[in-house]
């Protein structure tokens, strides 16, 4: 084996390693948000790949990609592995965003949207607040370190160019996606119930006092009840986030086990 063969083998390992690392910077909590410049994400992924390269290179050279076509398929599979790790983590924040949207509709903020720099889309007020608060809690509890640890551990569980997706993986991702609705409704349930009771009381009040303009009284009352309920549940929201993040870590582990060849 000459020098060029050795260099080619190491270069193939580094390229596949960089591709998997880049996957989590496409969609993942904190790392894949759009308010982080693309150049910074590119530099961060390259730096992480350089740090991991000596360890991953010792695991063995890539030998099952003898042609350019197979190597291209291996690059896509590595991108899929990193993207799935980020996606499973982002599902939790999608549930948080949905719960915030439900709260906004109940409180009366559904028509008031702000530009969310983390997604690049219009986001309701409460949804954006809960999303950003969840990101802060993730960083404070070193959840981003756990995501990076899962990425590093994936090279031991899933060797380069050896990922083997199956139908069970598609079913698992589907179940995680379906859970977005249930988790979002659980998060929004206290505020939704408080607004429901407020509407019932306003309905009874409108029947007993027909001369009162219920819309003039109802809209400010919904705002006060909604914001007051949200303020009361914020301490419990932090505890709820801890449970959701623990579930997220377990889901990432389950997903990676289904990619083991």
Secondary structure as GFF3:
##gff-version 3
##sequence-region A 1 261
A	DSSP	alpha_helix	3	24	.	.	.	ID=ss1
A	DSSP	alpha_helix	38	58	.	.	.	ID=ss2
A	DSSP	alpha_helix	68	107	.	.	.	ID=ss3
A	DSSP	beta_strand	113	116	.	.	.	ID=ss4
A	DSSP	beta_strand	121	124	.	.	.	ID=ss5
A	DSSP	alpha_helix	125	140	.	.	.	ID=ss6
A	DSSP	alpha_helix	143	157	.	.	.	ID=ss7
A	DSSP	alpha_helix	167	208	.	.	.	ID=ss8
A	DSSP	alpha_helix	214	257	.	.	.	ID=ss9
###
